[in-house]
Amino acid sequence: MKQRLLFLGPPGAGKGTQAEQLAKGRQLLHLSTGDLLRAEVKAGSALGQQAEAVMARGELVSDALVLAIVRSRLERQAEEGGSGWLLDGFPRNLAQAEALERLLAELGQQIEIVVLLELDDSVLLQRLLSRGRADDNEAVIRHRLEVYREQTAPLIRYYQEKGLLEGVDASGPVEAIAARITALLD
Ligand code: B4P
């Protein structure tokens, strides 16, 4: 059973939704950089204040900031003797992917599978508009999709070349998508 996974996919593909269920069921550390950044914004920390305006515009928060968050969580988990994790929404560009590789080499760990959630733009837009988070208005969503295409989509090839990528149809009911993902993990 695979225990070290990444979820990749456009905004609104359901990474967070699927990751939460899967991580709970398999006792994996669920590390969502989006959730962690929103928690910092809510707490009004210095980090949150830096991230808030960037997220509201639908752009990516600085690599250094996101990496510091990921590093501290993965190091803490390794110190506590755990090793199963699900990274959701990270890495989001090549610099983050390369930094992750260096961090995992330090920890003596490896990614076992990268799950790409695939969905049409029209469905993504509908899902996000009906959620209505602060960064879920149409102009910002379109910009997030552009940022995804320019900065995150190159990771598809990056992980394909490493032989780690598996695509999943992310349309339909949550349970059906979960079953498709589970079938890839065992
Ligand atoms: P994230 O929090 O990662 O969010 P997301 O990509 O918008 O959504 P996700 O794919 O997780 O969809 P979800 O399950 O929520 O990013 C937000 C922002 O944080 C970024 O724009 C960026 O600024 C910043 N950020 C995060 N990580 C970063 C990083 N590594 N580097 C730099 N910046 C970073 O689902 C969406 C909606 O669809 C929900 O309402 C859900 O209920 C619904 N849904 C899910 N599955 C469904 C289904 N099967 N059918 C119908 N609806 C469904």
py3Dmol code that shows the C-alpha trace and the ligand (Angstrom):
import py3Dmol

protein = """\
ATOM      1  CA  MET A   1       0.000   0.000   0.000  1.00  0.00           C
ATOM      2  CA  LYS A   2       1.376   3.371  -1.030  1.00  0.00           C
ATOM      3  CA  GLN A   3       1.908   5.767   1.851  1.00  0.00           C
ATOM      4  CA  ARG A   4       3.709   8.763   0.429  1.00  0.00           C
ATOM      5  CA  LEU A   5       1.632  10.551  -2.147  1.00  0.00           C
ATOM      6  CA  LEU A   6       1.083  13.849  -3.919  1.00  0.00           C
ATOM      7  CA  PHE A   7      -2.185  15.195  -5.273  1.00  0.00           C
ATOM      8  CA  LEU A   8      -1.807  17.364  -8.334  1.00  0.00           C
ATOM      9  CA  GLY A   9      -4.541  19.080 -10.343  1.00  0.00           C
ATOM     10  CA  PRO A  10      -6.181  22.379 -11.211  1.00  0.00           C
ATOM     11  CA  PRO A  11      -7.963  24.526  -8.605  1.00  0.00           C
ATOM     12  CA  GLY A  12     -11.339  23.016  -7.771  1.00  0.00           C
ATOM     13  CA  ALA A  13     -10.486  19.522  -9.033  1.00  0.00           C
ATOM     14  CA  GLY A  14     -11.260  18.235  -5.526  1.00  0.00           C
ATOM     15  CA  LYS A  15      -7.736  17.670  -4.201  1.00  0.00           C
ATOM     16  CA  GLY A  16      -8.688  18.896  -0.724  1.00  0.00           C
ATOM     17  CA  THR A  17     -11.957  16.945  -0.667  1.00  0.00           C
ATOM     18  CA  GLN A  18     -10.337  13.648  -1.659  1.00  0.00           C
ATOM     19  CA  ALA A  19      -7.174  14.165   0.388  1.00  0.00           C
ATOM     20  CA  GLU A  20      -9.062  14.731   3.614  1.00  0.00           C
ATOM     21  CA  GLN A  21     -11.012  11.470   3.344  1.00  0.00           C
ATOM     22  CA  LEU A  22      -8.097   9.379   2.181  1.00  0.00           C
ATOM     23  CA  ALA A  23      -5.680  10.681   4.816  1.00  0.00           C
ATOM     24  CA  LYS A  24      -8.207   9.996   7.588  1.00  0.00           C
ATOM     25  CA  GLY A  25      -8.913   6.477   6.358  1.00  0.00           C
ATOM     26  CA  ARG A  26      -5.223   5.548   6.066  1.00  0.00           C
ATOM     27  CA  GLN A  27      -3.808   7.572   8.935  1.00  0.00           C
ATOM     28  CA  LEU A  28      -1.595   9.680   6.733  1.00  0.00           C
ATOM     29  CA  LEU A  29      -0.430  13.175   7.560  1.00  0.00           C
ATOM     30  CA  HIS A  30      -2.591  15.436   5.358  1.00  0.00           C
ATOM     31  CA  LEU A  31      -0.536  18.437   4.417  1.00  0.00           C
ATOM     32  CA  SER A  32      -2.564  21.007   2.469  1.00  0.00           C
ATOM     33  CA  THR A  33      -0.529  24.151   1.857  1.00  0.00           C
ATOM     34  CA  GLY A  34      -3.766  26.004   0.998  1.00  0.00           C
ATOM     35  CA  ASP A  35      -5.345  25.071   4.364  1.00  0.00           C
ATOM     36  CA  LEU A  36      -2.159  25.889   6.272  1.00  0.00           C
ATOM     37  CA  LEU A  37      -1.893  29.291   4.585  1.00  0.00           C
ATOM     38  CA  ARG A  38      -5.566  30.059   5.270  1.00  0.00           C
ATOM     39  CA  ALA A  39      -5.023  29.157   8.943  1.00  0.00           C
ATOM     40  CA  GLU A  40      -2.122  31.643   9.083  1.00  0.00           C
ATOM     41  CA  VAL A  41      -4.301  34.335   7.487  1.00  0.00           C
ATOM     42  CA  LYS A  42      -7.062  33.661  10.015  1.00  0.00           C
ATOM     43  CA  ALA A  43      -4.625  33.831  12.918  1.00  0.00           C
ATOM     44  CA  GLY A  44      -3.313  37.177  11.602  1.00  0.00           C
ATOM     45  CA  SER A  45       0.320  36.007  11.866  1.00  0.00           C
ATOM     46  CA  ALA A  46       3.136  37.827  10.018  1.00  0.00           C
ATOM     47  CA  LEU A  47       3.177  34.945   7.543  1.00  0.00           C
ATOM     48  CA  GLY A  48      -0.597  35.175   7.080  1.00  0.00           C
ATOM     49  CA  GLN A  49      -0.429  38.907   6.464  1.00  0.00           C
ATOM     50  CA  GLN A  50       2.119  38.329   3.719  1.00  0.00           C
ATOM     51  CA  ALA A  51       0.041  35.552   2.122  1.00  0.00           C
ATOM     52  CA  GLU A  52      -3.430  37.137   2.274  1.00  0.00           C
ATOM     53  CA  ALA A  53      -3.250  39.604  -0.624  1.00  0.00           C
ATOM     54  CA  VAL A  54      -1.371  37.141  -2.844  1.00  0.00           C
ATOM     55  CA  MET A  55      -4.022  34.451  -2.318  1.00  0.00           C
ATOM     56  CA  ALA A  56      -6.862  36.932  -2.914  1.00  0.00           C
ATOM     57  CA  ARG A  57      -5.340  37.705  -6.331  1.00  0.00           C
ATOM     58  CA  GLY A  58      -5.133  33.968  -7.147  1.00  0.00           C
ATOM     59  CA  GLU A  59      -1.338  33.986  -7.376  1.00  0.00           C
ATOM     60  CA  LEU A  60       1.174  31.702  -5.738  1.00  0.00           C
ATOM     61  CA  VAL A  61       2.588  32.606  -2.354  1.00  0.00           C
ATOM     62  CA  SER A  62       6.415  32.771  -2.285  1.00  0.00           C
ATOM     63  CA  ASP A  63       8.255  29.476  -2.517  1.00  0.00           C
ATOM     64  CA  ALA A  64      10.358  30.259   0.567  1.00  0.00           C
ATOM     65  CA  LEU A  65       7.295  30.743   2.705  1.00  0.00           C
ATOM     66  CA  VAL A  66       5.520  27.593   1.543  1.00  0.00           C
ATOM     67  CA  LEU A  67       8.684  25.517   1.785  1.00  0.00           C
ATOM     68  CA  ALA A  68       9.302  26.608   5.362  1.00  0.00           C
ATOM     69  CA  ILE A  69       5.803  25.383   6.277  1.00  0.00           C
ATOM     70  CA  VAL A  70       6.229  22.020   4.527  1.00  0.00           C
ATOM     71  CA  ARG A  71       9.722  21.454   5.900  1.00  0.00           C
ATOM     72  CA  SER A  72       8.677  22.023   9.503  1.00  0.00           C
ATOM     73  CA  ARG A  73       5.707  19.602   9.230  1.00  0.00           C
ATOM     74  CA  LEU A  74       7.613  16.805   7.488  1.00  0.00           C
ATOM     75  CA  GLU A  75      10.607  17.119   9.824  1.00  0.00           C
ATOM     76  CA  ARG A  76       8.352  17.002  12.872  1.00  0.00           C
ATOM     77  CA  GLN A  77       6.568  13.915  11.566  1.00  0.00           C
ATOM     78  CA  ALA A  78       9.882  12.159  10.850  1.00  0.00           C
ATOM     79  CA  GLU A  79      11.141  13.008  14.377  1.00  0.00           C
ATOM     80  CA  GLU A  80       7.991  11.463  15.815  1.00  0.00           C
ATOM     81  CA  GLY A  81       8.700   8.278  13.866  1.00  0.00           C
ATOM     82  CA  GLY A  82       5.892   8.651  11.300  1.00  0.00           C
ATOM     83  CA  SER A  83       6.425   8.480   7.576  1.00  0.00           C
ATOM     84  CA  GLY A  84       3.082   8.329   5.714  1.00  0.00           C
ATOM     85  CA  TRP A  85       1.914  11.589   4.172  1.00  0.00           C
ATOM     86  CA  LEU A  86      -0.310  13.070   1.518  1.00  0.00           C
ATOM     87  CA  LEU A  87       0.792  16.397   0.075  1.00  0.00           C
ATOM     88  CA  ASP A  88      -2.212  18.301  -1.295  1.00  0.00           C
ATOM     89  CA  GLY A  89      -1.601  21.384  -3.446  1.00  0.00           C
ATOM     90  CA  PHE A  90       2.178  21.219  -3.024  1.00  0.00           C
ATOM     91  CA  PRO A  91       4.444  21.374  -4.996  1.00  0.00           C
ATOM     92  CA  ARG A  92       2.900  23.946  -7.319  1.00  0.00           C
ATOM     93  CA  ASN A  93       5.883  24.796  -9.520  1.00  0.00           C
ATOM     94  CA  LEU A  94       9.211  23.279 -10.542  1.00  0.00           C
ATOM     95  CA  ALA A  95      11.223  25.135  -7.907  1.00  0.00           C
ATOM     96  CA  GLN A  96       8.971  23.688  -5.187  1.00  0.00           C
ATOM     97  CA  ALA A  97       9.216  20.198  -6.709  1.00  0.00           C
ATOM     98  CA  GLU A  98      13.004  20.349  -6.735  1.00  0.00           C
ATOM     99  CA  ALA A  99      13.128  21.685  -3.193  1.00  0.00           C
ATOM    100  CA  LEU A 100      10.820  18.866  -2.096  1.00  0.00           C
ATOM    101  CA  GLU A 101      13.141  16.338  -3.661  1.00  0.00           C
ATOM    102  CA  ARG A 102      16.099  17.734  -1.703  1.00  0.00           C
ATOM    103  CA  LEU A 103      14.101  17.761   1.529  1.00  0.00           C
ATOM    104  CA  LEU A 104      12.966  14.164   1.052  1.00  0.00           C
ATOM    105  CA  ALA A 105      16.541  13.083   0.296  1.00  0.00           C
ATOM    106  CA  GLU A 106      17.568  14.603   3.662  1.00  0.00           C
ATOM    107  CA  LEU A 107      14.772  12.672   5.373  1.00  0.00           C
ATOM    108  CA  GLY A 108      15.563   9.454   3.501  1.00  0.00           C
ATOM    109  CA  GLN A 109      12.037   9.326   2.027  1.00  0.00           C
ATOM    110  CA  GLN A 110      10.597   9.036  -1.483  1.00  0.00           C
ATOM    111  CA  ILE A 111       7.369   9.904  -3.257  1.00  0.00           C
ATOM    112  CA  GLU A 112       5.576   6.665  -4.164  1.00  0.00           C
ATOM    113  CA  ILE A 113       2.834   8.021  -6.447  1.00  0.00           C
ATOM    114  CA  VAL A 114       1.593  11.334  -7.876  1.00  0.00           C
ATOM    115  CA  VAL A 115      -2.156  11.358  -8.489  1.00  0.00           C
ATOM    116  CA  LEU A 116      -3.308  13.869 -11.101  1.00  0.00           C
ATOM    117  CA  LEU A 117      -6.981  14.836 -10.751  1.00  0.00           C
ATOM    118  CA  GLU A 118      -8.270  15.751 -14.206  1.00  0.00           C
ATOM    119  CA  LEU A 119     -11.380  17.840 -14.860  1.00  0.00           C
ATOM    120  CA  ASP A 120     -12.740  20.241 -17.513  1.00  0.00           C
ATOM    121  CA  ASP A 121     -12.475  23.977 -16.878  1.00  0.00           C
ATOM    122  CA  SER A 122     -16.249  24.466 -17.108  1.00  0.00           C
ATOM    123  CA  VAL A 123     -16.836  22.021 -14.221  1.00  0.00           C
ATOM    124  CA  LEU A 124     -13.986  23.529 -12.178  1.00  0.00           C
ATOM    125  CA  LEU A 125     -15.505  26.958 -12.556  1.00  0.00           C
ATOM    126  CA  GLN A 126     -18.959  25.746 -11.473  1.00  0.00           C
ATOM    127  CA  ARG A 127     -17.599  23.947  -8.402  1.00  0.00           C
ATOM    128  CA  LEU A 128     -15.559  26.920  -7.242  1.00  0.00           C
ATOM    129  CA  LEU A 129     -18.317  29.465  -7.869  1.00  0.00           C
ATOM    130  CA  SER A 130     -20.711  27.402  -5.783  1.00  0.00           C
ATOM    131  CA  ARG A 131     -18.161  27.112  -2.941  1.00  0.00           C
ATOM    132  CA  GLY A 132     -17.762  30.922  -2.753  1.00  0.00           C
ATOM    133  CA  ARG A 133     -14.504  31.187  -0.757  1.00  0.00           C
ATOM    134  CA  ALA A 134     -12.819  34.649  -0.685  1.00  0.00           C
ATOM    135  CA  ASP A 135     -10.714  33.732  -3.752  1.00  0.00           C
ATOM    136  CA  ASP A 136     -13.604  32.053  -5.611  1.00  0.00           C
ATOM    137  CA  ASN A 137     -14.974  34.839  -7.818  1.00  0.00           C
ATOM    138  CA  GLU A 138     -14.913  34.348 -11.579  1.00  0.00           C
ATOM    139  CA  ALA A 139     -12.039  36.722 -12.428  1.00  0.00           C
ATOM    140  CA  VAL A 140      -9.780  35.292  -9.708  1.00  0.00           C
ATOM    141  CA  ILE A 141     -10.668  31.680 -10.627  1.00  0.00           C
ATOM    142  CA  ARG A 142      -9.724  32.340 -14.268  1.00  0.00           C
ATOM    143  CA  HIS A 143      -6.426  33.783 -13.105  1.00  0.00           C
ATOM    144  CA  ARG A 144      -5.807  30.748 -10.837  1.00  0.00           C
ATOM    145  CA  LEU A 145      -6.386  28.513 -13.857  1.00  0.00           C
ATOM    146  CA  GLU A 146      -3.821  30.507 -15.870  1.00  0.00           C
ATOM    147  CA  VAL A 147      -1.315  30.251 -13.023  1.00  0.00           C
ATOM    148  CA  TYR A 148      -1.984  26.504 -12.897  1.00  0.00           C
ATOM    149  CA  ARG A 149      -1.336  26.117 -16.631  1.00  0.00           C
ATOM    150  CA  GLU A 150       1.835  28.175 -16.596  1.00  0.00           C
ATOM    151  CA  GLN A 151       3.445  27.116 -13.338  1.00  0.00           C
ATOM    152  CA  THR A 152       1.910  23.879 -12.072  1.00  0.00           C
ATOM    153  CA  ALA A 153       1.041  21.925 -15.241  1.00  0.00           C
ATOM    154  CA  PRO A 154       4.757  21.471 -16.147  1.00  0.00           C
ATOM    155  CA  LEU A 155       4.931  19.183 -13.111  1.00  0.00           C
ATOM    156  CA  ILE A 156       2.792  16.656 -14.996  1.00  0.00           C
ATOM    157  CA  ARG A 157       5.664  15.971 -17.378  1.00  0.00           C
ATOM    158  CA  TYR A 158       8.224  16.196 -14.577  1.00  0.00           C
ATOM    159  CA  TYR A 159       6.546  13.374 -12.629  1.00  0.00           C
ATOM    160  CA  GLN A 160       5.645  11.432 -15.783  1.00  0.00           C
ATOM    161  CA  GLU A 161       9.336  11.260 -16.635  1.00  0.00           C
ATOM    162  CA  LYS A 162      10.040   9.890 -13.159  1.00  0.00           C
ATOM    163  CA  GLY A 163       7.413   7.199 -13.757  1.00  0.00           C
ATOM    164  CA  LEU A 164       5.326   8.363 -10.789  1.00  0.00           C
ATOM    165  CA  LEU A 165       2.263   9.956 -12.402  1.00  0.00           C
ATOM    166  CA  GLU A 166      -1.215   8.383 -12.517  1.00  0.00           C
ATOM    167  CA  GLY A 167      -4.180  10.327 -13.911  1.00  0.00           C
ATOM    168  CA  VAL A 168      -7.688  10.058 -12.464  1.00  0.00           C
ATOM    169  CA  ASP A 169     -10.980  11.260 -13.917  1.00  0.00           C
ATOM    170  CA  ALA A 170     -12.119  13.759 -11.246  1.00  0.00           C
ATOM    171  CA  SER A 171     -15.694  14.121 -12.540  1.00  0.00           C
ATOM    172  CA  GLY A 172     -18.780  12.617 -10.915  1.00  0.00           C
ATOM    173  CA  PRO A 173     -19.674  11.904  -7.287  1.00  0.00           C
ATOM    174  CA  VAL A 174     -17.012  12.212  -4.544  1.00  0.00           C
ATOM    175  CA  GLU A 175     -17.289   8.473  -3.673  1.00  0.00           C
ATOM    176  CA  ALA A 176     -16.745   7.369  -7.284  1.00  0.00           C
ATOM    177  CA  ILE A 177     -13.596   9.479  -7.550  1.00  0.00           C
ATOM    178  CA  ALA A 178     -12.356   8.146  -4.192  1.00  0.00           C
ATOM    179  CA  ALA A 179     -12.773   4.580  -5.490  1.00  0.00           C
ATOM    180  CA  ARG A 180     -10.753   5.407  -8.627  1.00  0.00           C
ATOM    181  CA  ILE A 181      -7.947   6.807  -6.478  1.00  0.00           C
ATOM    182  CA  THR A 182      -7.970   3.893  -4.027  1.00  0.00           C
ATOM    183  CA  ALA A 183      -7.629   1.449  -6.912  1.00  0.00           C
ATOM    184  CA  LEU A 184      -4.260   3.035  -7.736  1.00  0.00           C
ATOM    185  CA  LEU A 185      -2.839   2.805  -4.244  1.00  0.00           C
ATOM    186  CA  ASP A 186      -2.966  -0.838  -3.241  1.00  0.00           C
TER     187      ASP A 186
END
"""
ligand_1 = """\
53
B4P
P -5.806 25.378 -2.445
O -6.291 25.521 -1.073
O -4.810 24.321 -2.745
O -7.179 25.144 -3.225
P -7.758 24.763 -4.638
O -6.677 24.349 -5.588
O -8.570 25.939 -5.015
O -8.811 23.583 -4.443
P -8.923 21.978 -4.439
O -8.490 21.311 -5.701
O -8.288 21.477 -3.171
O -10.472 21.761 -4.431
P -11.496 21.361 -3.287
O -11.372 19.943 -2.847
O -11.425 22.399 -2.225
O -5.171 26.771 -2.977
C -5.667 28.073 -2.673
C -4.573 29.152 -2.830
O -3.529 28.961 -1.824
C -3.787 29.188 -4.151
O -4.476 29.896 -5.175
C -2.465 29.892 -3.707
O -2.615 31.284 -3.616
C -2.227 29.340 -2.306
N -1.324 28.169 -2.284
C -1.675 26.907 -1.893
N -0.625 26.070 -2.005
C 0.411 26.792 -2.492
C 1.758 26.481 -2.843
N 2.252 25.237 -2.735
N 2.571 27.485 -3.317
C 2.103 28.726 -3.436
N 0.829 29.099 -3.130
C -0.024 28.139 -2.659
O -12.878 21.430 -4.068
C -13.385 22.620 -4.623
C -14.912 22.664 -4.482
O -15.504 21.599 -5.239
C -15.402 22.487 -3.049
O -16.485 23.341 -2.823
C -15.846 21.019 -2.995
O -16.867 20.807 -2.052
C -16.355 20.811 -4.407
N -16.187 19.414 -4.858
C -15.127 18.603 -4.636
N -15.324 17.396 -5.211
C -16.558 17.466 -5.845
C -17.328 16.552 -6.622
N -16.899 15.310 -6.888
N -18.515 16.967 -7.108
C -18.967 18.222 -6.853
N -18.303 19.124 -6.107
C -17.105 18.752 -5.609
"""
view = py3Dmol.view(width=600, height=400)
view.addModel(protein, "pdb")
view.setStyle({"model": 0}, {"cartoon": {"style": "trace"}})
view.addModel(ligand_1, "xyz")
view.setStyle({"model": 1}, {"stick": {}})
view.zoomTo()
view.show()
